[in-house]
Amino acid sequence: MRRTTTARGLAAATLALALSFTLAACSGDSSDSPSASPSASAGVDAAADKAALAKVKLEGEAGKEPTITLPSKPFNVTSFVSRLVEDGDGAAIEDGQNLTVHMLVVDGKDGASQGSTYAEDAPETLTAGATTITELDEVLKGAHVGARVLLALNAQDATQVYALEIVDAKTIPARAEGEAVAPVEGLPAVTLDESGAPSITPVAGDAPTELVVQPLIKGSGPAVTDGQKVTVKYTGWLWDGTKFDSSWDSKSTFPFTVGAGQVITGWDKGVAGQTVGSQVLLVVPPAEGYGDQDKGTIPPNSTLVFVVDILDAS
């Protein structure tokens, strides 16, 4: 649950949103709901975009910030387009793995850098096979750790070019695993389907006015600490049981750094101290959530309910 927009809604956003460059995050804003890639929109010339990207040069030593050289300026594409520049010699990438990705992005207008993860050695995390960018998922199929990819996109009439380097791939659990914790009276009842995806039965009465952090499954891993990057799956509802977002529905995971302000306060407080492998019920009052902001399908002053599976922390 990020502060402003859904990371998976790429139809009117840049890849920077998808890869957390802006550290914007999930809300119930319907304008950011999962939608078709821009490559499916009108006016796209996929063949021309592929030919244009083939002329972009990616140079430099693996593990260090590369150089992107555009064939001309301004450089433009009409959609998402990507290509595998060089495969790696590491382990094969498998769908569902957490990919650790270094990246550099440049402006298609003049080639100027718009951001890099190399300088501070702060790579991003993607889910293999579920990046929400079909073109990227396709080029990574059959690729190996160390692979280097060029990706170009057009959003809001501006082109950006990304260099991605897959520096690690880690298999993480698909769901929380551990010892079940007895439910607490007065809180929404949680039911899991065969895959582990949660649903809730809301309770009558007024919502709590303080943050509630209730473990449902106690994992056997280490406790999460501030500053760690965690990978979770989650579903969110309003207090009345209306679902507004779920990473289970998009078959993806969500990474964020605990205590860094990348998510609502209720998440930072609720996840810190929990053990890896745990599943936690969070009841988040407005003061720890979005306050009086209108977030589309999340009305102002809403109390939010989340079930969060903590799958990994590093």
N, C-alpha and C positions, 0 to 999 in steps of 0.2 A: 504494500500500500504506500505508494509514493505521494509526494505532496500535491502534484498538480495534474498530470496527465498520464494516460495509460501508455506504457512503453510498447505495447503490442499494437497500438493503433497507428499504422505507418502511412495511411492513405494520404494524409495531409501534413505529414511531418517529415523531418529529415532522419537519416539513419542515426544521427547523433542522439535523437530521442531513444531509438531502439537500443542503442549501445550504452545508454546512461551518460553520455557526454554532458547533457544538461542537468542530470540528476533529477529530472522531472519524474513523476511516478504516478501509480495507478489511482484513479478516482472513479466515480461513477459517471463522469462526463460522457454523455452519449456520443458526442462528436469525436471522441477518441476510442470508440469501440473498435474491436477487431474488424477489419474491412479488407476489401480487395487491394492488392498491391497496385501502385500507380502504373505498373507495366500492363495492366489490363484496361487502362483508361483510353479515352479517345485521343487521337493524334500521335500515338506511339509508333515509332518506326524502329522495331526491334533489330532488324538487320543492320540498319545504319548505325544504331547505338553500339552493336557488337563490333562493327568495323571501326568505329571511332575509338572504342576502348582498346582495341588491338594495337593502336598506334601510341598509346600511353606507355612510357617507360618506367619501370620500377627498378632501381639500382641501389646497391649498398650491401654491406655485410649482414648476414643473418644475426638477429639478436640486437642489432643496433638500428637507430632511426634511419629509415631509407630516404632516398630522394625520388620524388615523383616528377617526371618531366612530361608536360602536356605537349601534344603535337602542334597546337596553335592556341591562341588566346583571343577572345574567350573560347573556352571549350564547353560544349553543350551536348547533353543527351536528352532524350524525351521520357526516360523511364528508369527503372532499376536495371542495371546490367552488370555482370561480373565475369571474371575469368581467372582461372588458376594460372598464375605466372610460373610458379615453381612448386613442385611437391616436396614434402619433407621426407626425411629418412627415419622418422620415429615410428611409434606404434600407429596402427590404423585407427582412424577416427570412427567411432560408433555412435549411432543415433542415441540421444538421451544423455550423452556424456556432457559434463561441464567442460567447456573449452575456455582456456585462458588465452586471451587475445590481446596482443599489442597492436596499436593502430596509429596511423597518421592521416589527417584529413586536410585537403587543400581546396581552395576556392577555384572553381572552374573559370571564373572571370579573369583572374590574374595569376593563379598558381600559388598564391600566398597561403601559408600554413594557417589553419583554423583550429588546430589542437593536436596534441600528441600525448600518448601514454608513456612514451619512452623516457622523457626527461625526468620524471619522478618515479619511474619504474612502477607504474600503477596500472597494470593491464586490466581490461574489462573481462566479464564473464558472459558467455553465450551458451545456449543449449543446442548441441549438435542435432540437426534435423528438425529443429523447432525455433529457428531464429526469427520466424515470421516473414523472412525474405526468401521467397522460393528460389530466386536466382542464386543466392548465396548457399542455401542448403544443397542445391544441385551440384555446384562446383566442389563442395566439400565431401560429397559422397565418394568413397574410395580413396580419399586423400589421407595423408599421414601427418602426425605432429611435425611441425616445422614448415608446413605448407605456407606459401605466401600468395595472397589474393589481391587483385584490384577490383574495386567496386565503384561504380559511378551511379549517381541518382539525380533526378530532377524533382525538386519540391518547391512549390510557390515560385516557379519560373527562375530558379537558381540551381546551378549544377555544382555538386560537390564530388570529389574523387577521394576514395579511401584506399589506403594500403593496410591490409590486415595480415598479421603473422600469428599463426597458431603455435603457441609456445608450450602448451600442455593440454592433455585431455584426461579427465578423471571420471571414473564411473561412480555415481552416487546412488543411494537407495531411491527407490521410486516412491516410498511413503515412509511415514514415521514407524519406528519399530521399537518395542520395549514393553515395559510393564504397564498394564491398564490401571488407571486411577479411578476410584469410585466417583460417580457424578455428584455434584453438589446441588441441593434443592434450591430452587429459585432462579436457576440459570437455564438458558436454552438447552434442550436435550440434543445431543449430537449423535447422528447415525452415519455409519460409513458403508458405502457400497463395496462390491467385491474388489474394486481397484484401489480402494482407500479414499475415494472422493467423499467429502462430508456433505451432509445436509443437516438442517436444524429444525426443531419444533419450538417455536417461540413460546414464551410464557406470558401470562397476563400480568398486568400491573405496571407500575412506573419503572423506568429503566434506572439502573444504578447511577449515582452522580459521581462516583469515584471509579478510577480504572480498576477493572477486575482481570486478574491473570490467573487462570485456572488450568493447570496441567490436566490433560486427558490421557496421555501416554507418556511415561517417563523413560526417556532414552538412556542408553548406557554410555554415551559419549561424554567428552569433557564439557564443562559449563562454558557458555558463550560469554565473551567479554567485550567491552567497548573497544572499537577499533578493528574488530574482526569482520571479514566479509563473510556473510552467511548466505546460504542458498536455501530457499524455502518454496513450498507450495502452499497456496492459501485459497480460501473462499471468503467473501465478505457479504454481509447482509445488513439491512437496516434492523432496528430493534423489533419491528413487526414481522420480520422474517422474509422481507423482500430482498432477493439476491441482486447485487449490483456488479459483482466482478468475481472471477475465479480463474486462477492459473490452471486448474484442472480442466476447465473447458477448452483452453487453448493448448493443452498438452505441453506446457512449458514450466520452467522454474523461474524464480525471481531472486536475483542477487542484490544485496545491499550491504553497506558498511554500518554496523551497529554504532549508534551514538554520534554519527556524522551529520545528522540532520537531513538525510536523504529521504526519510519516511516520516510519517506522522509521529508525534511524541509517544502516543500509546504503543506503537510498535517498538520503538527504541527501548522503552521501559519494559515492555512485556516480553521481549525476546532475550534481553540481557539477563544472564544468570540461569537461563534454562539450559538443559543438557542437549547435546546433539543427538538426534534420533527422537526427540520429544515431539508431541503434538500438544498445542496449547490453545485454549479458548480465551480470546480477548474480548472484553466488553469495554468499548472505548467511548467515554462521554465526549461531548462536543469540545470541551476545553483541551482534551488530549488528541482530538481529531482535526476536523475542519472548522470548528467554531461556527460563526454565522455566515460562512461562505456558502454560496450555491454551487454545487458541483454536478449539475445536470440531474442524474438520477439519485444523487445524494442531496436531499434538501438541507437548507441551513439548520443549524442547531440539532443535527442528527446524532443519536447514539448509534454506534456501529458495533457489529458483532463479527468476529473473525475466528476461523479455525486455521491455525498455522502449523504446518509440518516443517520442523527444522531438520534439513537433510544433511547439511555440511557447514563447517566453519573453518576458516583458515586465516 
